Amino acid sequence: MLAFSFQVKAVGYDLRFDSYYANVLESLVTEDSAKNNLADNIWASLFTSDSNVSASFNISQYAQKIQKSFFLELIDIGASAEIYAGIPTRGNANGPRLSASFNDPIQLVYDAAGNMYVSDPSGHRIRKIATDGTVSTFIGNGGDGFAEGTGTSASMSFPFGLVIDSNGNLYASDFFSHKIAKITPAGVMTTFAGNTEGFINGTGTGASFSLPADLAIDANDNIYVVEQGNSAIRKITPAGVVTTYAGGTVGYQDGNGTNARFNQPIGLHMHTNGDLYVADQRNHAIRKITTSGQVTTVAGNGTLGFLNGTTSNATFNFPQDMTLNAAGDMYVSDSQNHTIRLIKSNGEVTSVLGGGPSNSGLVSGTGSVVRFQSPRGITFGPDGALYLAGYGNSVVHKITLSTSPVISSISIPNASMKIGDIVTATIIVAEDANNYTTGSGGINGTIGGFALGNFTKVSNTSYTATFTISSGGTDVAAGSNIPVNFTISNSTGVASSAFTTAISQANDAIDANLPVFTSATTVNFAENGTGTAYTITATDANALTYSLGTGNDEALFNIAAGVITFKNVPDFETKSSYLIQVRANDGLNT
């Protein structure tokens, strides 16, 4: 009998064995006894409260097949989803956000005042959700086609990507009209770039696009356009000059600029450092374009699927859009898996909310309870929450992530510290709902330049961590500031703000450096001589005292203030050489 086993940590998570993959297993396992053993172990594991769960399934010759199909997902129950705007019925009704209606919202963007704009392609409109929650129509009147104008006198065929420049102008791609529109804050819409369908670089309407989808904008107001029809990323300067930034040929290949290959890419996100991220939907991958034009694959491997893991083995199913938090973690709308995925900055891919490929729908709540239908555009709002265009649900979702830890204070014993000392720091935090030492939680940083470790929970408001004084660090005089710089992450990897308040106590000196001898290691002394035989010299930031060691010839000598003398007049014929150990002490280190 072959055995397939797994081990997972259950604390702080909702464990779910997806029904789709359960059916796959059921079709592969034919022996009744094996089926029963498999089911019993799965459900026993799911409903245990033990912090460490392990189970083994004896499944005969089907082990290898089942191992490839097995899917056990850890979903963070700290994140929750709710409807922010819209009702689950297609329409164009304006009004309060929870009674307004949308058709198939596809992209979102916020302006500097906190108003949200939503592209609603089947409604041929761009909608606006004001800060007071009122939904109105910003552009379009429901008529199909592209026509310049103001507000509802203008029309768009299939508004898609949205960005806002530094002057407050809104830019929108019209997917089926193959144009990029510019819309002033007053709602005046003109053609910024594009004409008929094609693949021509040029200026303004002298350029052409094919099925322009999402947009991104950099700090210099250059606009980037992802094109499904040309499998390319185009760049438009503020003057309207269009060039090809990357891609242009269907395929799946990393490389520089136009040597790279995409397959109907659809989503874009501009990082603050200038890197451009691309949702390469038919390659089921997330790609990155650096400021030098180098294209690499961030996550996914070209294979359709729903597998968490590392960025190289994780799989996606038509990813549509992505956004990054300040820590560099990326949230991805994985459309046909109906799930929000998380690519952590450490290379780990997990699932945040949603039901997987066979569990679409519209259910608000937490963790695996949540259901989406083909989620699309995703962005962070001014409040730090994620907002999601619920393309298949006709709503805009709000996703509240598990909150980051809040550090209140830190303290250490009011005592001098020397090399080798292990010092325990007490850290006070705001009340936490989960254990910051589990999952992706932990502490990262230093006190006095020494790394913190051994992070331990004492209570919901108190933790401890230790640091070791190692040789070569920076000394701190008593009563002076000891520098502090650390963060705490919760179980889902969300980090606190850096805590940098220095520690200053009367007796909290750090001595991280040994005295350094500067006197010679050998000396000659005349037979039958008297007086000073050797003078010790050493350097240190603190005052030094000197002493003799033991175990050699130290008993034949006296020492006073670093001056060594013979107790008795030396006789060469009796003893011609002497070995002594001298010690320098700076009050803490010797």
Phi, psi and omega in degrees: 000130172272156180231139173245128183230159174214162175220134180223159173259132188258337186296130177082007183227161171255118182267132183224127173263110190293135186295329179299313181285333174298319178295322177299316179297317182301323181286337182271332183262122186255330182287131181301320182295321179293320178300313182296319179298318180297310182296316182299316182292321179300306186288328175298323180288322185292330186254014176278155176253005180295148181286334177236122184243132173222149180209150178235140180241117175273111189228029171054219186286357182271004187304311185294319179296317182291325180300323180287332185262346186295137183219106174239118189249136173262117182247129182293116181274005175279341180266147180221156180234145176213164175280123178269321181208146177099167174235156184285042177222131183294141178175184184232020185289132174267171178132199178304143191302328183271359173240352175289164180229150177233168176264286179217075181305135189236331178215156184225148171207148177253144171267178185295337181273355180095008174280141178259137174248137185234125174275127184237083194297316181290338174274356179056039185221157164247124184257157179235131173249109183288167182297338177273004177090004180277129179263131177222169176264121182270317180221139173103157181226012181095348179283138179279143180117168183249122177216129178291157181162194181241128176057235184281357173275344174275162178217152177225147182282311184206075181299136187231264186288150181223134169217161179232132182272182185292346178262004179087006176283138178263134175245137183224136174273142174250104191304309185271345175268352174061039182228160171246122182260147173247130184233120180288165176302337178277358178091012179277118184255129174228168177276122180269320180200151177102157181213250174273169181296137179174195180215073184232130173277154183167203181240129176058233182286356174281348176265162177221151181231167174226109179056061177293131183251251186284161178235157171218160182220141180260183185293343180259013179069019168285135182255138179245137184238128174262128185247123174289318186293326181257359183048048186223161170247123181252156180237135178237121177286166177302337178276359177090010180281123184257129174226166176269121184271320179198152176076201182126352177226137181294135178164194178217095186206131171281162181158191182256129174054235184285355174283341178284159181231138175233167178228096182051057177298153188225331185241150178225149170213130180263120176283156180296340179272002178096352175288141181250128180256142186233128170275103184267085198297315184278352168264359176052047186214159171252126183246160178229138175242117179284172180295341176271000177091005182281127182257127175228167177261124181276314182204153185092159184222021179090357182254131177290136177173189180217078184228126173273167181150225177269166182299334182277333181251352177293149179234154181230169182225089182058063176297140187250325185199167180205158175212155185245144171266180185294337180276356181090008175278138185249130175258130187238131171274108183264091198303305186275357165266356176053041189218149170264121181258157179234121173257106184284158181296342178271005176094004179270136178249126179226177175249140183258305182215148175124167190256357181091178190297336183252010185228064175272167179155200178222095178223123173275162180145216186230143171058227187287351176291328187293142175230135172240163174233105178051062179297146183237249187299141181221137181205156173277139176268173179300337181272001180088354176278160173270140175240137191230130175282111181274078187306314183274350181257352181063030180222169168252124180267150169246128179246118177263117181277159175302134188288152179284150177299150176242117182269126181267314184197168175217146179217153176226163178302143180276078185206159177288148183233135182237173180304131179095343179293135173258115188254133178261125177257140176255126185244126179258130180235164171294158181309126181251142180274343178229179182265116183288357178263358183257167177057234178268013181285168178153184180241144182216117178151196188219157165236125182062019182089001182257133187294137177275143178206190179050051183287123187225136177276130176259316178205182180293347179236004186220134175227162172234155174212157181238156171219151183247130177286114182248153183296140178098359178284188181267126177288147175230124181289153179304134179084354179271168182285129171264118184293144181228135177203103180205162175230159173238136177251146176277184188295342179260006176090005179281123187265151174285171168292152180294132176265120188231015180287119184293155176262132179219112179224158188300323188245016189267048178290149172244124175244101186250015182224133177283151171301148180245119180289138176243351179279162184294156179270347176225153179208147176258146180218137186289141176300140180065014180281165176228169178094203186289125176267327184199139176243123180277134170229142180206161179243148177189160179289340183247166177296143185248148167237154186237149177210166177263149177279200179222163173097355178237236181255019185300333183293347181270003187231157169251154175223136177210119178053037177085000178260126182253132177228156175286141173288324179231152180299128183287143178240115185301320183291334179278315180208123187263344180213155183225143177238123179226153175251130177246150183234141174243133182232130181258018181104335178230309183255143179240000000 
